[in-house]
Amino acid sequence: MTTPKFILDLRAKVGHDLLWLTGITGVVLDDAERVLLVRRADTGRWSLPAGILEPGEQPAPALLREIHEETAVEAEIVRLISIDTLPPGAYPNGDQVQFLDLCFHCRLTRGEARVNDDESLEVAWFPLEDLPPLQDRELKYITTARTPDPVPRYTGRPG
């Protein structure tokens, strides 16, 4: 995964210390209720399209940018579905991070899904009944995207 310049600049000052970052994730569904997934180049696992909010960016347009950069798909935001503080983690080089993740339900507007950058090994649409292994939070995001409740899910709120 390409590290954004602003993070490289911060790392030059703070070393491997914990950075608090804003993540953005998309549950992109098509008209057949298939979900768009990418197989990450850094871990080899399938995941929802995601990225890091850069300084000055608004979350929704930034997510649409990330989706297009990773998959060549154009989408539109349906709604914010989840706000989560993820557990702290560390990269193999020792960099520590913790993310506040904003997840949006998105709808395909056009484009053929394909690998569109060096962050993904594969890009594909998956029927909901035939998903590859995903993280628990990603499965919750997909379930939440398909519910009619307009209120985002967040810690402390039932559901």
Backbone torsions as a table, in degrees:
resi	resn	phi	psi	omega
1	MET	NA	134.5	178.4
2	THR	-73.6	128.7	178.9
3	THR	-85.9	125.4	178.8
4	PRO	-59.1	147.9	-177.4
5	LYS	-57.7	-38.6	-177.5
6	PHE	-63.2	-31.7	177.5
7	ILE	-73.2	-40.6	176.4
8	LEU	-59.8	-41.4	178.2
9	ASP	-63.6	-42.4	177.7
10	LEU	-65.1	-42.7	-179.6
11	ARG	-61.5	-32.0	177.3
12	ALA	-63.4	-24.1	-178.5
13	LYS	-97.5	-37.4	-172.8
14	VAL	-109.3	-1.4	179.8
15	GLY	65.1	-134.2	-176.8
16	HIS	-91.9	3.2	-178.0
17	ASP	-56.6	158.9	-178.0
18	LEU	-59.8	127.6	172.3
19	LEU	-109.3	134.7	175.3
20	TRP	-94.4	117.3	-175.4
21	LEU	-126.9	157.0	176.8
22	THR	-101.9	119.8	176.5
23	GLY	-98.6	153.2	176.1
24	ILE	-130.4	133.8	-176.2
25	THR	-132.2	145.6	179.2
26	GLY	-125.5	131.9	167.9
27	VAL	-98.2	98.5	-178.1
28	VAL	-96.2	119.1	178.6
29	LEU	-113.4	144.7	175.0
30	ASP	-100.2	-177.1	-177.5
31	ASP	-64.4	-22.8	178.9
32	ALA	-89.7	8.2	-179.1
33	GLU	63.3	31.6	171.4
34	ARG	-90.9	151.6	-179.3
35	VAL	-107.4	139.9	179.1
36	LEU	-85.2	125.8	179.0
37	LEU	-128.5	154.4	175.5
38	VAL	-122.4	143.2	172.5
39	ARG	-97.8	113.1	-171.3
40	ARG	-68.3	137.7	178.7
41	ALA	-70.9	-30.0	-175.5
42	ASP	-78.9	-30.4	-176.7
43	THR	-119.4	-18.9	-177.1
44	GLY	79.3	0.2	-178.9
45	ARG	-95.0	154.1	175.5
46	TRP	-77.1	144.0	178.8
47	SER	-155.6	168.9	172.1
48	LEU	-71.9	150.7	174.0
49	PRO	-58.9	136.6	-176.2
50	ALA	-156.9	167.5	178.3
51	GLY	-167.5	-169.6	179.8
52	ILE	-115.1	131.4	176.7
53	LEU	-68.7	126.7	179.8
54	GLU	-92.3	156.3	-179.2
55	PRO	-52.7	132.8	177.4
56	GLY	86.8	-10.9	-179.5
57	GLU	-82.5	149.2	170.1
58	GLN	-90.8	142.3	-173.9
59	PRO	-57.8	-49.2	-174.9
60	ALA	-64.1	-51.9	177.3
61	PRO	-61.9	-33.8	178.7
62	ALA	-65.0	-40.2	178.1
63	LEU	-65.1	-42.6	178.2
64	LEU	-61.6	-37.0	175.5
65	ARG	-62.2	-47.8	-179.4
66	GLU	-60.3	-44.5	-179.6
67	ILE	-59.1	-46.2	-179.3
68	HIS	-66.8	-43.5	-180.0
69	GLU	-59.4	-39.5	-176.0
70	GLU	-83.4	-32.7	-167.0
71	THR	-126.7	-8.8	-175.1
72	ALA	68.2	7.1	179.3
73	VAL	-90.3	140.0	171.2
74	GLU	-101.6	136.6	-176.4
75	ALA	-137.1	169.8	172.7
76	GLU	-127.3	151.4	179.1
77	ILE	-78.1	132.0	172.7
78	VAL	-92.5	-50.8	178.9
79	ARG	-172.5	160.8	170.7
80	LEU	-74.4	129.6	-178.0
81	ILE	-114.2	-19.0	-175.9
82	SER	-158.4	144.4	173.4
83	ILE	-129.2	115.1	-175.1
84	ASP	-135.3	139.2	167.4
85	THR	-91.8	117.4	-179.2
86	LEU	-84.0	156.9	178.9
87	PRO	-64.8	151.9	175.6
88	PRO	-58.7	150.3	178.4
89	GLY	-146.0	174.0	179.3
90	ALA	-141.0	144.3	175.3
91	TYR	-86.6	162.5	-179.3
92	PRO	-54.4	-28.2	-179.9
93	ASN	-80.9	-0.6	178.7
94	GLY	98.4	-8.1	177.8
95	ASP	-62.7	126.4	179.0
96	GLN	-98.8	139.1	-178.8
97	VAL	-142.1	157.3	168.3
98	GLN	-145.0	136.0	-175.3
99	PHE	-113.6	139.3	160.5
100	LEU	-94.5	114.7	-174.6
101	ASP	-105.3	126.6	175.3
102	LEU	-105.6	119.1	-178.0
103	CYS	-111.3	133.4	-179.0
104	PHE	-118.6	142.7	168.3
105	HIS	-82.5	128.9	-179.4
106	CYS	-126.1	156.3	178.3
107	ARG	-122.2	135.7	175.4
108	LEU	-60.2	132.8	173.4
109	THR	-110.5	-37.0	175.1
110	ARG	-173.0	167.7	178.1
111	GLY	108.9	151.8	175.9
112	GLU	-100.7	125.9	-178.7
113	ALA	-65.7	129.7	178.0
114	ARG	-160.9	162.3	174.0
115	VAL	-65.5	127.8	-174.2
116	ASN	-125.4	3.2	177.3
117	ASP	-156.8	-174.5	-178.1
118	ASP	-91.1	5.8	-179.4
119	GLU	-86.9	-13.9	-175.4
120	SER	-124.1	144.1	174.0
121	LEU	-92.2	-34.9	179.6
122	GLU	-146.3	156.5	173.6
123	VAL	-137.7	134.5	-178.4
124	ALA	-158.0	156.7	171.5
125	TRP	-92.5	135.7	-179.3
126	PHE	-124.5	133.9	170.7
127	PRO	-64.1	145.7	-176.3
128	LEU	-61.8	-26.2	-179.9
129	GLU	-86.9	0.9	-177.7
130	ASP	-138.7	51.4	-179.1
131	LEU	-82.4	146.5	170.7
132	PRO	-72.8	171.5	176.9
133	PRO	-57.8	130.2	177.7
134	LEU	-129.7	161.8	175.0
135	GLN	-66.7	151.8	-179.7
136	ASP	-55.3	-42.3	-178.1
137	ARG	-64.2	-34.8	179.0
138	GLU	-67.8	-37.9	176.4
139	LEU	-64.4	-39.1	176.5
140	LYS	-64.3	-40.9	178.2
141	TYR	-59.5	-44.4	-179.5
142	ILE	-63.1	-45.0	178.1
143	THR	-60.6	-45.2	-179.2
144	THR	-63.9	-38.6	179.9
145	ALA	-61.6	-28.2	-175.7
146	ARG	-91.8	-1.4	178.2
147	THR	-91.0	152.7	-179.5
148	PRO	-80.2	-8.7	-177.6
149	ASP	-61.7	118.2	-177.3
150	PRO	-78.5	-10.2	-177.6
151	VAL	-85.8	128.4	178.9
152	PRO	-59.7	148.4	175.5
153	ARG	-82.4	138.4	177.2
154	TYR	-152.9	158.9	-179.2
155	THR	-58.6	134.3	-179.0
156	GLY	97.3	-14.0	177.4
157	ARG	-103.1	131.2	178.3
158	PRO	-57.5	149.9	175.9
159	GLY	107.4	NA	NA
